[in-house]
């Protein structure tokens, strides 16, 4: 990955798998890091620049996000929270559709955007439902390892 690549993560809430260590390592290697911000309901997320140690403010849906004045960036790699994933890269999120809309826009605007689900291996399901607007993952990373999915970016 390019040294100037933007890596978007999230600030874990509740019992979510926490990407903090991945973001800290990426930042230490010189990558620009960002966290999501809900701009408006039913719209794609914005990603605001952030580095480990920066203060976070309360966001929508119990999330934490960078200060509204932080510069925006277009990520090359997006670390995606989820409730469940399956063997072909389908995921179940929290029901708002934010990541599906965001990944669709990113993949239209910027070639090569990679979506990496961050989860625990116990969150894997045999098969998940999929709708036409669902965005599949390119990779999944759990405590058991990393796995790539074939044809993930094409969706349904």
C-alpha positions as CSV (number, residue, x, y, z in Angstrom):
1,X,0.0,0.0,0.0
2,X,1.2,3.5,-0.8
3,X,2.9,5.3,2.1
4,X,0.4,8.2,1.6
5,X,-2.7,6.0,1.6
6,X,-5.6,7.0,3.8
7,X,-6.8,4.3,6.1
8,X,-10.2,4.8,7.7
9,X,-11.1,3.0,10.8
10,X,-13.6,3.5,13.6
11,X,-13.7,4.0,17.3
12,X,-15.0,0.7,18.7
13,X,-18.2,0.9,20.9
14,X,-19.5,-1.8,23.2
15,X,-18.1,-5.2,22.4
16,X,-17.0,-4.5,18.8
17,X,-13.7,-5.8,17.6
18,X,-11.4,-2.8,18.1
19,X,-9.1,-1.6,15.2
20,X,-7.1,0.8,17.5
21,X,-3.9,-1.3,17.2
22,X,-4.1,-1.5,13.4
23,X,-4.7,2.3,13.2
24,X,-1.8,2.9,15.6
25,X,0.6,0.8,13.5
26,X,-0.7,2.4,10.2
27,X,-0.1,5.9,11.7
28,X,3.4,4.9,12.9
29,X,4.2,3.9,9.3
30,X,3.2,7.3,8.1
31,X,-0.3,6.6,6.7
32,X,-3.0,9.1,7.1
33,X,-5.7,7.7,9.3
34,X,-9.4,8.8,9.5
35,X,-12.5,8.0,11.5
36,X,-16.1,8.2,10.2
37,X,-18.6,11.0,10.9
38,X,-22.3,10.7,10.3
39,X,-23.2,13.8,8.4
40,X,-26.9,13.1,7.9
41,X,-29.1,10.1,8.3
42,X,-29.4,8.0,5.1
43,X,-26.2,9.6,3.5
44,X,-22.7,8.3,3.1
45,X,-20.2,8.8,5.9
46,X,-17.5,11.5,5.8
47,X,-14.0,10.4,7.0
48,X,-12.1,13.0,9.1
49,X,-8.4,12.8,9.6
50,X,-7.4,11.5,13.0
51,X,-4.3,10.1,14.7
52,X,-4.0,8.0,17.8
53,X,-4.1,10.3,20.8
54,X,-6.4,12.9,19.2
55,X,-9.5,13.8,21.2
56,X,-12.8,12.4,20.0
57,X,-16.3,13.9,20.4
58,X,-19.7,12.3,20.8
59,X,-21.2,11.3,17.4
60,X,-24.5,9.9,16.2
61,X,-25.7,6.5,17.4
62,X,-23.3,6.4,20.4
63,X,-20.2,6.7,18.2
64,X,-17.1,8.8,18.8
65,X,-15.6,10.9,16.0
66,X,-12.9,13.5,15.3
67,X,-13.8,17.1,15.9
68,X,-15.9,18.6,13.1
69,X,-13.1,20.9,12.0
70,X,-10.7,18.0,11.2
71,X,-9.8,17.8,7.5
72,X,-11.8,15.2,5.4
73,X,-10.0,12.5,3.4
74,X,-11.0,9.9,0.9
75,X,-9.8,6.5,2.2
76,X,-8.0,3.9,0.2
77,X,-8.8,1.2,2.8
78,X,-11.8,1.2,5.1
79,X,-11.9,-0.9,8.2
80,X,-15.6,-1.8,8.7
81,X,-17.4,-2.7,11.9
82,X,-20.0,-5.4,11.7
83,X,-22.3,-7.8,13.6
84,X,-21.8,-10.8,11.3
85,X,-20.0,-11.9,8.1
86,X,-20.1,-15.0,5.9
87,X,-17.7,-17.0,3.7
88,X,-18.2,-14.8,0.6
89,X,-17.8,-11.3,2.1
90,X,-21.4,-10.5,2.9
91,X,-21.9,-8.6,6.2
92,X,-24.6,-7.5,8.5
93,X,-24.1,-4.1,10.0
94,X,-26.1,-2.1,12.5
95,X,-29.0,-1.4,10.1
96,X,-28.4,2.2,9.0
97,X,-26.8,1.3,5.7
98,X,-24.1,3.9,6.2
99,X,-21.2,1.7,5.2
100,X,-23.1,0.3,2.2
101,X,-23.8,3.8,0.9
102,X,-20.3,4.9,1.7
103,X,-18.5,2.0,0.0
104,X,-20.7,2.4,-3.1
105,X,-19.7,6.1,-3.4
106,X,-16.0,5.4,-2.7
107,X,-15.8,2.6,-5.2
108,X,-17.4,4.8,-7.9
109,X,-15.2,7.8,-7.2
110,X,-11.9,6.1,-6.4
111,X,-10.5,2.9,-8.0
112,X,-9.0,0.2,-5.8
113,X,-10.8,1.1,-2.5
114,X,-10.6,-1.9,-0.2
115,X,-13.2,-2.8,2.5
116,X,-11.8,-4.9,5.4
117,X,-14.3,-6.2,8.0
118,X,-12.9,-6.2,11.5
119,X,-14.6,-8.9,13.6
120,X,-14.2,-11.9,16.0
121,X,-14.2,-15.3,14.4
122,X,-17.4,-16.2,16.4
123,X,-19.2,-13.6,14.3
124,X,-19.0,-15.7,11.1
125,X,-22.3,-17.1,9.8
126,X,-22.8,-19.9,7.2
127,X,-24.7,-17.6,4.9
128,X,-26.2,-14.1,5.2
129,X,-29.0,-12.4,3.2
130,X,-28.0,-9.9,0.6
131,X,-29.9,-7.0,-1.0
132,X,-29.0,-5.2,-4.2
133,X,-27.5,-2.2,-2.3
134,X,-25.4,-4.2,0.1
135,X,-21.6,-3.7,-0.3
136,X,-19.5,-6.8,0.2
137,X,-16.1,-6.9,2.0
138,X,-12.9,-7.5,0.2
139,X,-11.2,-8.9,3.3
140,X,-12.1,-10.0,6.9
141,X,-9.6,-9.8,9.7
142,X,-10.3,-11.7,13.0
143,X,-8.2,-12.9,15.9
144,X,-7.9,-16.2,13.9
145,X,-6.3,-14.5,10.8
146,X,-7.1,-12.6,7.6
147,X,-9.1,-13.9,4.6
148,X,-9.6,-12.4,1.2
149,X,-13.0,-12.7,-0.6
150,X,-13.2,-13.3,-4.4
151,X,-15.2,-10.7,-6.4
152,X,-16.1,-8.8,-3.3
153,X,-16.3,-5.3,-4.8
154,X,-18.9,-6.3,-7.4
155,X,-21.6,-6.8,-4.8
156,X,-24.6,-9.0,-5.8
